[in-house]
Amino acid sequence: MTWFKIDDSFWSHPKTVGLSSDAVALWVRAGSYCGNHLTDGVIPRHIMPMVQGSEGAAKELVEAGLWLDHIDGWVFHDWH
């Protein structure tokens, strides 16, 4: 079993404090997806409907520095 850990200061981190609720929910759902499917932090574009994400929320995560653009979609910054 894998785990997707969330730091207890996530809610007040400078990168997250200005995010919409949609972006935060996407970050959590996508992290859980990546952990479960062993993607090494890659979020394939085609799973966005499954994790209830939108392009706008993904853009927020990229602009905040939490995700990076990736050829297949996005990847978590500092996944490892």
HELIX and SHEET records of a PDB file:
HELIX    1   1 PHE A   10  SER A   12  5                                   3    
HELIX    2   2 SER A   21  HIS A   37  1                                  17    
HELIX    3   3 ARG A   45  ILE A   47  5                                   3    
HELIX    4   4 GLU A   55  GLU A   63  1                                   9    
SHEET    1   A 3 VAL A  42  PRO A  44  0                                        
SHEET    2   A 3 GLY A  73  PHE A  76 -1                                        
SHEET    3   A 3 TRP A  67  HIS A  70 -1                                        
END                                                                             
